[in-house]
Amino acid sequence: MTNEKKNVPELRFPEFSGEWEERKLGDVAKITMGQSPESKYYTEDESETILVQGNADLKKGRVFPRIYTKQVTKMVTKGDILLTVRAPVGKLAIAQMNVCIGRGVCSINSGLFTYYFLEKFYIDGKWFMFSQGSTFESVSGKDIKKLKILLPNNVEKKHIVDFFSKLDRQIELEELKLEKLEEQKKGYMQKIFSQQLRFKDENGNDFPKWGRMSLDDLGRSYTGLSGKTKKDFGYGESYFITYRNVFKNTIASSDLVEKVNINEFENQNKVEYKDILITTSSETPHEAGMSSIWLYSAKNMYLNSFCFGFRVTTKNIEPIYLARILRSSQLRKRITIIAQGSTRFNVSKNELLKLKVHLPILEEQRRIVDFLDNIDKMIENQSKKIDLLKERKKGFLQKMFV
């Protein structure tokens, strides 16, 4: 229900009334700023202490170990709240075990009510008020201790914590379902493209043996945007497909495109329906040469300059099948081998086009595409379900805390 009193949440359990008490976080919780061990003590030995240094170590409200340390500087006990204090500020997790925290993190020895309050604080974008530095965002321990927190009595506090804990558990269960679907997809792709799992024709008969052809024999390639400068981007009547779009999605998203100005007499390559798009470089060899496919009809669509396009010209090839197999573990291993570099890894277009791919007949290609499309739809629906639950939680956080 709505209440216009000061320091009272907009939405509240009906059995409670009265204003919440305003306190400083440092007065109701023990706050410990992290201190990084010397790097010479870092180790991959999992018997040593987990080191938490920042956002990369915190996912879905939990600690995900990456580095271990033989030198313990600031120790955090199981159940403490972990808060990132350097860019990005405000990411949260609960320590599931005793860990060492580096200078990118602080610990807050308090209950789950504080955790949910800080989650709302982050959602509302309030950390920027405390953030220091123009190029590197950070907050100090002094500012965290001065942070004002409004507290109900312990009974109401427990009701709120129980409510959000159940909501978190529901989200967690749905995320587990999503992970299982994604693992199932990986398993099916592995079996399909290694030919352990085969489809049958309409009469229940086996399809013919698969052939092999190089990509070069299946179509032609073209380059992305060339000769453009910073001033050409952000306006105009044309669009380009971003690097991130190609890297992230097997089927490119129509949302991840940006404006670019193309002059009337420029010689640029347009992206057409069912063109395959391939990245040429990445920070690791395992992420180089990622492929995507464009499944939209657009008159003025181009490709970013860090990718190249491939257009199938052979009638007995379904381009979506080709995009799928290029993302398979078998092809990814071979693409990784040809990635070269030290700080950034590049894939030679000519070398990539020499790769031979296994090709069933067109009918079986389409059976494979339909099968994987159905799994993708299930994954997409499950992702939407999780997003809706998270939005619901966000709404409750904004209304049930002051």
VOGU-3710 file (C-alpha; in Angstrom, 3 decimals, decimal comma):
1> mtnekknvpe> 0,000/0,000/0,000  1,110/3,626/-0,447  2,229/5,724/2,542  3,213/9,397/2,362  5,077/9,453/5,693  8,792/10,212/5,651  11,162/7,216/5,658  8,419/4,731/4,827  8,517/2,421/1,772  5,901/2,740/-0,953
11> lrfpefsgew> 5,028/-0,964/-0,713  4,877/-2,676/2,659  3,533/-5,755/4,385  0,136/-4,734/5,853  0,935/-5,675/9,462  3,703/-3,069/9,759  3,576/0,682/10,242  5,753/3,515/11,501  8,852/5,117/10,090  12,124/3,344/9,443
21> eerklgdvak> 15,211/4,401/11,391  18,001/6,212/9,542  21,530/5,029/10,386  25,002/5,166/8,882  26,149/1,871/7,371  29,409/2,035/9,322  27,434/2,170/12,595  25,450/-1,035/11,912  28,012/-3,125/10,005  31,737/-3,873/10,069
31> itmgqspesk> 33,318/-2,700/6,807  36,725/-3,973/5,708  38,519/-2,565/2,671  40,507/-5,062/0,637  44,270/-5,177/0,315  45,881/-7,012/-2,587  48,613/-9,592/-1,892  51,861/-9,353/-3,832  51,419/-10,928/-7,265  54,362/-13,288/-6,668
41> yytedeseti> 52,103/-15,155/-4,229  49,360/-15,766/-6,811  48,849/-19,422/-7,660  46,531/-21,851/-9,440  46,745/-24,223/-6,478  43,131/-24,646/-5,363  44,256/-25,702/-1,877  45,334/-22,106/-1,205  43,055/-19,171/-0,313  40,688/-17,757/-2,950
51> lvqgnadlkk> 41,509/-14,168/-3,935  38,618/-11,855/-4,838  39,764/-8,688/-6,608  36,788/-7,295/-8,477  33,822/-7,717/-10,755  35,324/-10,617/-12,733  35,284/-12,757/-9,576  31,617/-12,072/-8,768  28,775/-13,517/-10,818  25,107/-14,001/-10,012
61> grvfpriytk> 25,700/-12,841/-6,442  28,391/-15,454/-5,779  32,162/-15,837/-5,820  33,642/-17,573/-8,851  37,324/-18,343/-8,104  39,927/-17,406/-10,724  43,078/-16,786/-8,666  44,408/-18,245/-5,421  46,970/-16,694/-3,108  49,576/-17,995/-0,672
71> qvtkmvtkgd> 49,678/-14,597/1,047  46,534/-13,621/2,955  46,076/-9,877/3,452  42,443/-9,146/4,329  40,349/-12,203/5,179  36,572/-12,356/4,818  34,402/-14,942/6,522  31,650/-16,994/4,940  28,369/-15,069/4,691  29,902/-11,597/4,452
81> illtvrapvg> 28,727/-9,214/1,725  31,328/-8,474/-0,959  31,102/-5,104/-2,716  33,229/-3,907/-5,637  34,736/-0,487/-4,861  36,517/0,095/-8,177  35,029/0,227/-11,659  32,379/-0,964/-11,860  31,416/0,144/-8,353  28,518/-1,562/-6,576
91> klaiaqmnvc> 28,571/-5,173/-7,804  27,567/-7,544/-4,999  28,016/-11,128/-3,857  27,767/-13,220/-0,734  30,936/-15,092/0,253  30,180/-18,823/0,269  33,536/-19,518/1,936  36,372/-17,664/3,639  38,224/-15,595/1,016  40,981/-13,003/0,743
101> igrgvcsins> 39,901/-9,653/-0,724  42,066/-7,372/-2,860  41,852/-3,604/-3,105  39,029/-3,692/-5,681  36,616/-5,121/-3,098  35,386/-4,452/0,415  33,514/-6,724/2,797  30,455/-5,785/4,831  29,705/-7,926/7,848  25,930/-7,572/7,900
111> glftyyflek> 22,746/-9,445/7,091  20,815/-9,962/3,880  18,689/-6,882/4,477  21,802/-4,774/3,879  22,593/-6,829/0,781  19,191/-6,079/-0,757  19,419/-2,423/0,264  22,774/-2,170/-1,557  21,307/-3,978/-4,546  18,620/-1,288/-4,795
121> fyidgkwfmf> 21,274/1,390/-4,305  23,147/0,019/-7,331  19,995/-0,331/-9,460  19,109/3,301/-8,714  22,549/4,374/-9,979  23,425/6,152/-6,726  27,069/5,092/-6,488  28,076/7,827/-8,930  27,468/10,381/-6,127  30,335/8,859/-4,146
131> sqgstfesvs> 32,513/7,859/-7,077  35,981/9,423/-7,226  38,177/9,993/-10,246  37,370/11,087/-13,772  38,968/8,163/-15,620  38,760/5,402/-13,020  35,597/5,025/-10,958  36,082/4,154/-7,279  34,637/4,748/-3,797  36,436/5,044/-0,472
141> gkdikklkil> 35,855/3,138/2,743  35,018/6,431/4,436  32,169/7,085/1,983  30,817/3,551/2,369  30,758/3,910/6,138  28,867/7,233/5,847  26,242/5,728/3,550  22,770/6,270/5,009  20,647/3,159/5,395  17,029/3,098/6,607
151> lpnnvekkhi> 16,101/0,159/8,825  12,751/-1,323/9,947  12,411/-3,384/13,102  13,838/-6,911/13,079  10,500/-8,623/12,437  9,722/-6,540/9,353  13,324/-6,905/8,256  12,973/-10,704/8,353  9,762/-10,581/6,302  11,503/-8,517/3,621
161> vdffskldrq> 14,568/-10,772/3,552  12,426/-13,921/3,303  10,439/-12,398/0,422  13,505/-11,507/-1,640  15,301/-14,748/-0,777  12,395/-16,724/-2,245  12,414/-14,528/-5,340  16,175/-15,042/-5,714  15,717/-18,781/-5,370  13,086/-18,744/-8,116
171> ieleelklek> 15,466/-16,829/-10,408  18,291/-19,222/-9,559  16,171/-22,265/-10,456  15,181/-20,718/-13,791  18,831/-19,907/-14,506  19,724/-23,534/-13,829  17,101/-24,588/-16,377  18,665/-22,200/-18,881  22,130/-23,615/-18,228  20,836/-27,142/-18,799
181> leeqkkgymq> 19,234/-26,122/-22,093  22,494/-24,514/-23,230  24,446/-27,616/-22,237  21,956/-29,804/-24,103  22,426/-27,666/-27,190  26,229/-28,049/-26,967  25,807/-31,803/-26,607  23,479/-32,069/-29,590  25,787/-29,929/-31,739  28,746/-32,111/-30,807
191> kifsqqlrfk> 26,879/-35,286/-31,767  25,270/-33,875/-34,915  28,413/-32,397/-36,464  30,539/-35,417/-35,523  27,789/-37,514/-37,193  27,102/-39,569/-34,064  23,501/-38,367/-34,353  21,921/-38,548/-37,800  18,477/-37,678/-39,122  16,336/-39,815/-41,424
201> dengndfpkw> 14,279/-38,921/-44,464  10,459/-38,907/-44,657  10,424/-42,654/-45,269  12,620/-43,419/-42,269  15,680/-44,137/-44,398  19,206/-42,934/-43,730  20,424/-39,900/-45,624  23,502/-40,344/-47,863  27,044/-40,109/-46,540  28,291/-36,590/-45,872
211> grmslddlgr> 30,738/-34,939/-48,268  33,463/-32,356/-47,624  34,177/-29,070/-49,366  36,263/-25,985/-48,605  34,452/-22,740/-47,843  36,152/-21,189/-50,865  34,228/-23,599/-53,114  30,869/-22,682/-51,583  30,737/-18,926/-52,111  32,631/-15,674/-52,200
221> sytglsgktk> 33,890/-13,300/-49,532  33,806/-9,528/-49,216  35,314/-6,960/-46,874  33,616/-4,807/-44,254  33,583/-1,022/-44,244  36,783/0,616/-45,477  38,129/4,162/-45,576  35,800/5,415/-42,845  36,792/7,780/-40,032  35,228/8,529/-36,653
231> kdfgygesyf> 33,241/11,440/-38,071  31,334/9,077/-40,420  29,653/7,181/-37,592  26,582/7,930/-35,494  24,433/9,486/-38,210  23,263/8,919/-41,785  20,724/6,808/-43,623  22,753/3,582/-43,490  23,596/1,086/-40,760  26,397/-1,323/-39,984
241> ityrnvfknt> 26,409/-4,597/-38,038  28,685/-4,251/-35,019  31,617/-6,503/-34,163  29,921/-7,431/-30,877  26,809/-8,542/-32,752  28,801/-10,950/-34,916  30,922/-12,182/-32,036  28,032/-12,786/-29,646  25,279/-14,232/-31,823  25,029/-17,236/-34,130
251> iassdlvekv> 22,098/-15,390/-35,690  22,903/-11,671/-35,778  20,511/-9,367/-33,953  18,733/-6,568/-35,809  19,058/-4,460/-32,638  22,866/-4,465/-32,528  23,396/-2,184/-35,515  24,560/1,426/-35,596  24,295/4,354/-37,986  26,972/5,170/-40,534
261> ninefenqnk> 27,084/7,800/-43,250  27,730/6,332/-46,719  28,254/8,785/-49,550  26,480/8,207/-52,858  29,605/7,302/-54,821  31,361/5,195/-52,177  32,287/1,655/-53,129  31,211/-0,298/-50,024  29,925/-3,867/-49,745  26,327/-4,268/-48,601
271> veykdilitt> 25,192/-7,131/-46,394  22,418/-9,240/-47,880  19,935/-11,766/-46,495  21,658/-14,998/-45,347  25,184/-13,592/-45,615  27,606/-15,162/-43,138  29,694/-12,683/-41,118  33,062/-13,598/-39,566  35,289/-11,714/-37,106  38,947/-11,395/-38,064
281> ssetpheagm> 40,545/-10,818/-34,651  40,121/-11,096/-30,895  42,052/-10,878/-27,626  42,350/-14,681/-27,371  42,762/-17,368/-30,061  39,672/-19,178/-28,727  37,504/-16,144/-29,575  38,941/-15,347/-33,021  37,072/-16,166/-36,231  33,592/-16,205/-34,685
291> ssiwlysakn> 30,758/-16,395/-37,201  27,189/-15,162/-37,446  24,452/-15,010/-40,074  22,260/-12,076/-41,124  18,618/-13,102/-41,577  17,011/-9,769/-42,400  16,292/-7,853/-45,606  17,697/-4,341/-45,344  18,565/-1,965/-48,183  21,436/-0,068/-46,570
301> mylnsfcfgf> 23,155/-2,527/-44,254  26,943/-2,783/-44,052  29,509/-4,684/-41,997  32,014/-3,293/-39,501  35,642/-3,107/-40,653  36,870/-5,809/-38,236  34,825/-8,530/-39,938  34,399/-9,941/-43,414  31,306/-11,300/-45,115  30,743/-14,572/-46,941
311> rvttkniepi> 27,946/-15,117/-49,467  26,965/-18,679/-50,399  26,654/-19,087/-54,167  26,085/-22,858/-54,306  22,485/-24,031/-54,587  22,859/-27,206/-52,527  24,007/-25,327/-49,404  21,751/-23,877/-46,715  23,686/-20,846/-45,365  22,192/-21,249/-41,879
321> ylarilrssq> 23,621/-24,774/-41,742  27,028/-23,331/-42,633  26,731/-20,709/-39,888  25,838/-23,461/-37,411  28,725/-25,756/-38,258  31,187/-22,848/-38,119  30,176/-22,463/-34,460  30,572/-26,186/-33,738  33,376/-27,354/-31,433  35,009/-29,261/-34,300
331> lrkritiiaq> 35,342/-26,187/-36,527  36,146/-23,867/-33,624  39,184/-26,003/-32,739  40,468/-25,790/-36,292  39,849/-22,039/-36,499  41,695/-21,518/-33,201  44,751/-23,278/-34,639  45,049/-20,780/-37,510  44,653/-17,729/-35,227  47,976/-15,924/-34,932
341> gstrfnvskn> 49,286/-13,140/-32,697  50,625/-12,278/-29,258  48,533/-9,492/-27,706  45,728/-9,768/-30,281  44,974/-12,810/-32,402  44,109/-12,526/-36,085  42,572/-15,038/-38,443  43,686/-14,954/-42,067  40,651/-14,818/-44,330  42,453/-16,873/-46,977
351> ellklkvhlp> 43,400/-19,566/-44,476  39,900/-19,705/-43,034  38,342/-20,089/-46,472  40,566/-23,117/-47,086  38,870/-24,975/-44,231  36,884/-28,003/-45,327  33,450/-28,549/-43,807  31,295/-31,658/-43,659  28,174/-31,315/-45,789  25,101/-33,556/-45,744
361> ileeqrrivd> 22,602/-33,256/-48,569  20,349/-30,175/-48,522  17,374/-31,970/-46,965  19,408/-33,155/-43,983  20,997/-29,720/-43,643  17,515/-28,273/-43,249  16,543/-30,950/-40,706  19,599/-29,979/-38,638  18,798/-26,266/-38,920  15,174/-26,776/-37,830
371> fldnidkmie> 16,226/-28,946/-34,899  18,743/-26,401/-33,574  16,340/-23,508/-34,241  13,779/-25,176/-31,959  16,353/-25,465/-29,164  17,310/-21,803/-29,669  13,650/-20,801/-29,301  13,446/-22,717/-26,021  16,609/-20,970/-24,810  15,265/-17,580/-25,879
381> nqskkidllk> 11,936/-18,166/-24,085  13,737/-19,267/-20,934  15,984/-16,178/-21,083  12,923/-13,938/-21,406  11,344/-15,651/-18,395  14,456/-14,904/-16,323  14,549/-11,298/-17,529  10,917/-10,828/-16,478  11,643/-12,242/-13,011  14,628/-9,908/-12,637
391> erkkgflqkm> 12,522/-6,931/-13,692  9,883/-7,986/-11,183  12,518/-8,150/-8,447  13,859/-4,745/-9,469  10,373/-3,277/-9,167  9,889/-4,735/-5,691  13,320/-3,493/-4,554  12,467/0,044/-5,616  9,120/-0,006/-3,825  9,944/-2,003/-0,664
401> fv> 13,069/-0,088/0,379  13,453/3,569/1,257
//
